[in-house]
Amino acid sequence: QVQLVESGGGLVQAGGSLRLSCVASGNIFSINAMGWYRQAPGKQRELVASITSGGSTNYADSVKGRCTISRDNAKNTVYLQMNSLKPEDTAVYYCYVDLAIWPPRRSWGQGTQGTVAS
């Protein structure tokens, strides 16, 4: 069993920043990719950013240049630094990890709310 605990959400003004963290614990041997999705009210969940075990990153077009994803493998932790936030960034942010097992399995966090006030 793997548990993911997110933190760092909150309420900020437009133009502000949030730094989200997600710590994975439990029966973890190795982790492949880690990342963040978000889901705004009335919208589908969308990928925000991902990072491979080798450090390669991928970002949604909507956050490129404003967000940075990073990870600390020793701590099984993934971070999402979000700057120049816009009201449309308001969403519940979910982290995930892809475990290096067979068959592949993705574990999800419970979500953390990020709200950007205009």
TORKOL-200224 format. One record per residue: residue number from 1; residue in one letter; x, y, z of N, C-alpha, C, O in turn. Coordinates in steps of 0.1 Angstrom, whole numbers, padded with zeros to 4 digits, always signed. Layout:
// residues N
  vextor  kolba  n.east  n.north   n.up  ca.east  ca.north  ca.up  c.east  c.north   c.up  o.east  o.north   o.up
     NUM      A       X        Y      Z        X         Y      Z       X        Y      Z       X        Y      Z
...
***
This chain:
// residues 118
  vextor  kolba  n.east  n.north   n.up  ca.east  ca.north  ca.up  c.east  c.north   c.up  o.east  o.north   o.up
       1      Q   +0008    -0012  +0000    +0000     +0000  +0000   +0009    +0012  +0000   +0019    +0013  +0007
       2      V   +0005    +0022  -0008    +0013     +0034  -0010   +0003    +0046  -0006   -0008    +0047  -0011
       3      Q   +0008    +0055  +0002    +0001     +0067  +0006   +0008    +0079  +0000   +0020    +0080  +0001
       4      L   +0000    +0089  -0005    +0005     +0101  -0010   -0002    +0112  -0002   -0014    +0113  -0001
       5      V   +0006    +0121  +0004    +0001     +0132  +0012   +0005    +0145  +0006   +0017    +0148  +0005
       6      E   -0004    +0153  +0001    -0001     +0166  -0005   -0002    +0177  +0005   -0010    +0176  +0015
       7      S   +0005    +0188  +0003    +0004     +0200  +0011   +0008    +0212  +0003   +0013    +0211  -0008
       8      G   +0005    +0224  +0008    +0009     +0236  +0002   -0002    +0244  -0005   +0000    +0255  -0010
       9      G   -0014    +0238  -0006    -0025     +0245  -0012   -0029    +0257  -0004   -0025    +0258  +0008
      10      G   -0038    +0265  -0009    -0043     +0276  -0002   -0049    +0287  -0011   -0051    +0285  -0022
      11      L   -0051    +0298  -0005    -0057     +0310  -0012   -0046    +0320  -0014   -0039    +0325  -0005
      12      V   -0045    +0324  -0027    -0035     +0335  -0030   -0042    +0345  -0039   -0052    +0342  -0046
      13      Q   -0036    +0357  -0040    -0040     +0367  -0050   -0034    +0364  -0063   -0024    +0358  -0064
      14      A   -0041    +0368  -0073    -0036     +0367  -0087   -0022    +0373  -0087   -0019    +0384  -0082
      15      G   -0013    +0366  -0094    +0001     +0371  -0095   +0010    +0365  -0084   +0022    +0366  -0084
      16      G   +0003    +0358  -0074    +0011     +0352  -0064   +0016    +0338  -0067   +0016    +0334  -0079
      17      S   +0021    +0331  -0057    +0027     +0318  -0059   +0022    +0308  -0049   +0018    +0312  -0038
      18      L   +0023    +0296  -0053    +0021     +0285  -0044   +0031    +0274  -0046   +0036    +0272  -0058
      19      R   +0035    +0267  -0036    +0044     +0256  -0037   +0038    +0244  -0031   +0035    +0243  -0019
      20      L   +0034    +0234  -0040    +0028     +0222  -0036   +0039    +0211  -0033   +0049    +0211  -0040
      21      S   +0036    +0203  -0023    +0045     +0192  -0020   +0037    +0179  -0019   +0025    +0180  -0016
      22      C   +0043    +0168  -0023    +0036     +0155  -0022   +0046    +0145  -0018   +0056    +0142  -0025
      23      V   +0043    +0138  -0006    +0052     +0128  -0001   +0046    +0115  -0002   +0035    +0112  +0002
      24      A   +0053    +0106  -0008    +0049     +0092  -0010   +0055    +0083  +0001   +0067    +0084  +0004
      25      S   +0047    +0074  +0007    +0052     +0065  +0017   +0045    +0052  +0016   +0035    +0051  +0009
      26      G   +0051    +0042  +0023    +0045     +0029  +0023   +0054    +0019  +0016   +0066    +0020  +0017
      27      N   +0047    +0010  +0009    +0054     -0001  +0003   +0060    +0003  -0011   +0054    +0000  -0021
      28      I   +0071    +0011  -0010    +0077     +0017  -0022   +0091    +0011  -0024   +0099    +0012  -0016
      29      F   +0092    +0004  -0036    +0106     +0000  -0039   +0113    +0010  -0048   +0124    +0014  -0046
      30      S   +0105    +0014  -0058    +0111     +0024  -0067   +0100    +0031  -0074   +0089    +0026  -0077
      31      I   +0102    +0044  -0078    +0092     +0052  -0085   +0097    +0056  -0098   +0108    +0061  -0100
      32      N   +0088    +0055  -0108    +0092     +0060  -0121   +0087    +0075  -0122   +0094    +0083  -0115
      33      A   +0077    +0078  -0129    +0073     +0092  -0131   +0065    +0096  -0119   +0058    +0088  -0112
      34      M   +0065    +0109  -0117    +0057     +0116  -0106   +0051    +0128  -0113   +0056    +0133  -0123
      35      G   +0040    +0133  -0108    +0034     +0145  -0114   +0022    +0150  -0107   +0019    +0146  -0096
      36      W   +0016    +0160  -0114    +0005     +0167  -0108   -0006    +0168  -0119   -0003    +0172  -0130
      37      Y   -0018    +0166  -0115    -0030     +0169  -0123   -0038    +0179  -0115   -0035    +0182  -0103
      38      R   -0047    +0185  -0122    -0057     +0194  -0115   -0070    +0193  -0121   -0072    +0189  -0132
      39      Q   -0080    +0196  -0112    -0094     +0196  -0117   -0101    +0208  -0112   -0103    +0210  -0100
      40      A   -0106    +0216  -0121    -0113     +0228  -0118   -0128    +0224  -0118   -0132    +0214  -0124
      41      P   -0136    +0232  -0111    -0151     +0229  -0110   -0157    +0228  -0124   -0155    +0237  -0132
      42      G   -0164    +0217  -0127    -0171     +0216  -0139   -0162    +0212  -0151   -0166    +0211  -0162
      43      K   -0149    +0209  -0148    -0140     +0206  -0159   -0133    +0192  -0156   -0134    +0187  -0145
      44      Q   -0128    +0186  -0167    -0121     +0174  -0165   -0107    +0175  -0159   -0101    +0186  -0160
      45      R   -0103    +0165  -0153    -0089     +0165  -0147   -0079    +0166  -0158   -0080    +0159  -0168
      46      E   -0069    +0175  -0156    -0059     +0177  -0167   -0045    +0176  -0161   -0043    +0179  -0149
      47      L   -0036    +0171  -0169    -0022     +0171  -0165   -0016    +0185  -0164   -0018    +0193  -0173
      48      V   -0010    +0187  -0153    -0003     +0200  -0151   +0012    +0199  -0154   +0018    +0206  -0163
      49      A   +0018    +0189  -0148    +0033     +0187  -0151   +0036    +0173  -0146   +0030    +0167  -0137
      50      S   +0047    +0168  -0152    +0052     +0155  -0148   +0067    +0155  -0149   +0073    +0163  -0156
      51      I   +0073    +0145  -0142    +0088     +0144  -0142   +0092    +0130  -0141   +0086    +0122  -0133
      52      T   +0101    +0125  -0149    +0105     +0112  -0149   +0116    +0109  -0139   +0120    +0118  -0132
      53      S   +0119    +0096  -0137    +0129     +0093  -0127   +0143    +0099  -0131   +0151    +0101  -0122
      54      G   +0145    +0102  -0144    +0157     +0108  -0148   +0157    +0123  -0148   +0167    +0129  -0151
      55      G   +0145    +0129  -0145    +0145     +0143  -0143   +0139    +0150  -0155   +0138    +0163  -0155
      56      S   +0135    +0143  -0165    +0128     +0150  -0177   +0114    +0154  -0173   +0107    +0147  -0166
      57      T   +0111    +0166  -0177    +0099     +0173  -0173   +0090    +0175  -0185   +0094    +0176  -0197
      58      N   +0077    +0176  -0182    +0067     +0179  -0192   +0056    +0188  -0185   +0052    +0186  -0174
      59      Y   +0052    +0198  -0193    +0042     +0208  -0187   +0031    +0210  -0197   +0032    +0209  -0209
      60      A   +0019    +0213  -0191    +0008     +0217  -0199   +0011    +0231  -0205   +0018    +0239  -0199
      61      D   +0006    +0233  -0217    +0009     +0246  -0223   +0004    +0258  -0214   +0010    +0269  -0214
      62      S   -0007    +0255  -0207    -0013     +0266  -0199   -0004    +0271  -0187   -0006    +0281  -0181
      63      V   +0006    +0262  -0183    +0014     +0266  -0172   +0029    +0267  -0175   +0037    +0271  -0167
      64      K   +0032    +0265  -0188    +0046     +0266  -0192   +0052    +0280  -0189   +0045    +0290  -0192
      65      G   +0063    +0281  -0183    +0069     +0293  -0180   +0065    +0299  -0166   +0071    +0308  -0161
      66      R   +0055    +0293  -0161    +0050     +0297  -0148   +0052    +0287  -0137   +0051    +0290  -0125
      67      C   +0053    +0274  -0140    +0054     +0263  -0131   +0067    +0256  -0133   +0073    +0255  -0144
      68      T   +0072    +0250  -0122    +0084     +0242  -0122   +0081    +0230  -0113   +0078    +0231  -0101
      69      I   +0083    +0218  -0119    +0082     +0206  -0112   +0095    +0200  -0108   +0105    +0201  -0116
      70      S   +0097    +0195  -0096    +0110     +0189  -0092   +0107    +0177  -0083   +0095    +0176  -0078
      71      R   +0117    +0170  -0080    +0115     +0158  -0071   +0127    +0156  -0063   +0139    +0159  -0067
      72      D   +0125    +0150  -0052    +0136     +0145  -0043   +0135    +0130  -0041   +0126    +0126  -0034
      73      N   +0143    +0123  -0049    +0141     +0108  -0049   +0144    +0102  -0035   +0137    +0092  -0031
      74      A   +0153    +0108  -0028    +0156     +0103  -0014   +0144    +0104  -0005   +0143    +0096  +0005
      75      K   +0136    +0114  -0007    +0125     +0116  +0001   +0111    +0112  -0005   +0101    +0114  +0001
      76      N   +0112    +0106  -0017    +0100     +0102  -0024   +0090    +0114  -0025   +0078    +0112  -0022
      77      T   +0095    +0125  -0028    +0087     +0137  -0028   +0087    +0144  -0041   +0098    +0145  -0048
      78      V   +0076    +0150  -0045    +0075     +0158  -0057   +0070    +0171  -0054   +0061    +0172  -0045
      79      Y   +0075    +0181  -0060    +0071     +0195  -0057   +0065    +0202  -0070   +0069    +0198  -0081
      80      L   +0057    +0211  -0068    +0052     +0220  -0079   +0052    +0234  -0075   +0044    +0238  -0066
      81      Q   +0061    +0242  -0080    +0062     +0256  -0078   +0054    +0263  -0088   +0057    +0262  -0100
      82      M   +0044    +0271  -0084    +0036     +0278  -0093   +0037    +0293  -0091   +0034    +0298  -0079
      83      N   +0040    +0300  -0101    +0042     +0315  -0100   +0032    +0322  -0109   +0026    +0316  -0118
      84      S   +0031    +0335  -0108    +0023     +0343  -0116   +0009    +0336  -0118   +0004    +0335  -0129
      85      L   +0003    +0332  -0107    -0009     +0325  -0107   -0021    +0334  -0112   -0021    +0346  -0110
      86      K   -0030    +0327  -0119    -0042     +0333  -0125   -0054    +0327  -0118   -0054    +0316  -0113
      87      P   -0065    +0334  -0119    -0078     +0328  -0113   -0081    +0315  -0120   -0087    +0306  -0114
      88      E   -0078    +0313  -0133    -0081     +0301  -0139   -0072    +0289  -0135   -0074    +0278  -0139
      89      D   -0062    +0292  -0126    -0054     +0281  -0120   -0061    +0275  -0108   -0057    +0265  -0102
      90      T   -0072    +0281  -0104    -0080     +0276  -0093   -0085    +0262  -0096   -0092    +0259  -0106
      91      A   -0081    +0252  -0087    -0085     +0238  -0089   -0081    +0230  -0077   -0074    +0235  -0068
      92      V   -0085    +0218  -0077    -0079     +0208  -0068   -0068    +0202  -0075   -0069    +0197  -0086
      93      Y   -0056    +0202  -0068    -0044     +0196  -0074   -0041    +0182  -0068   -0041    +0181  -0056
      94      Y   -0039    +0173  -0077    -0037     +0159  -0073   -0023    +0155  -0077   -0019    +0156  -0089
      95      C   -0015    +0149  -0068    -0002     +0143  -0072   -0004    +0129  -0075   -0014    +0122  -0071
      96      Y   +0005    +0123  -0083    +0005     +0109  -0085   +0020    +0104  -0086   +0029    +0112  -0088
      97      V   +0021    +0091  -0084    +0034     +0084  -0086   +0031    +0072  -0094   +0021    +0065  -0092
      98      D   +0040    +0069  -0103    +0040     +0056  -0111   +0050    +0047  -0105   +0062    +0049  -0106
      99      L   +0045    +0036  -0098    +0055     +0027  -0092   +0062    +0018  -0102   +0056    +0014  -0112
     100      A   +0074    +0016  -0099    +0082     +0007  -0108   +0080    -0007  -0105   +0089    -0014  -0100
     101      I   +0068    -0012  -0107    +0064     -0026  -0105   +0057    -0031  -0117   +0054    -0024  -0126
     102      W   +0055    -0044  -0117    +0047     -0050  -0128   +0035    -0058  -0122   +0037    -0066  -0113
     103      P   +0023    -0055  -0127    +0020     -0045  -0137   +0021    -0031  -0132   +0021    -0029  -0120
     104      P   +0023    -0022  -0140    +0025     -0008  -0136   +0012    -0003  -0128   +0001    -0007  -0131
     105      R   +0015    +0005  -0118    +0004     +0010  -0110   +0006    +0025  -0107   +0018    +0029  -0104
     106      R   -0004    +0032  -0107    -0004     +0046  -0104   -0011    +0049  -0091   -0023    +0044  -0089
     107      S   -0005    +0055  -0082    -0011     +0059  -0069   -0014    +0074  -0069   -0006    +0082  -0075
     108      W   -0025    +0078  -0063    -0029     +0092  -0063   -0030    +0097  -0048   -0033    +0090  -0039
     109      G   -0028    +0110  -0048    -0030     +0117  -0035   -0045    +0121  -0034   -0053    +0119  -0043
     110      Q   -0048    +0127  -0022    -0062     +0130  -0020   -0066    +0143  -0025   -0078    +0147  -0026
     111      G   -0056    +0151  -0030    -0059     +0164  -0035   -0057    +0176  -0026   -0060    +0174  -0014
     112      T   -0053    +0187  -0031    -0052     +0199  -0023   -0057    +0211  -0031   -0054    +0212  -0042
     113      Q   -0065    +0219  -0024    -0072     +0230  -0031   -0062    +0242  -0032   -0056    +0246  -0023
     114      G   -0062    +0247  -0044    -0055     +0259  -0047   -0065    +0269  -0053   -0071    +0266  -0063
     115      T   -0066    +0281  -0046    -0076     +0291  -0051   -0068    +0304  -0053   -0061    +0309  -0045
     116      V   -0071    +0309  -0065    -0065     +0322  -0069   -0075    +0333  -0070   -0084    +0332  -0079
     117      A   -0075    +0342  -0062    -0084     +0353  -0062   -0080    +0364  -0071   -0068    +0368  -0072
     118      S   -0090    +0370  -0078    -0087     +0380  -0088   -0086    +0394  -0081   -0084    +0404  -0088
***
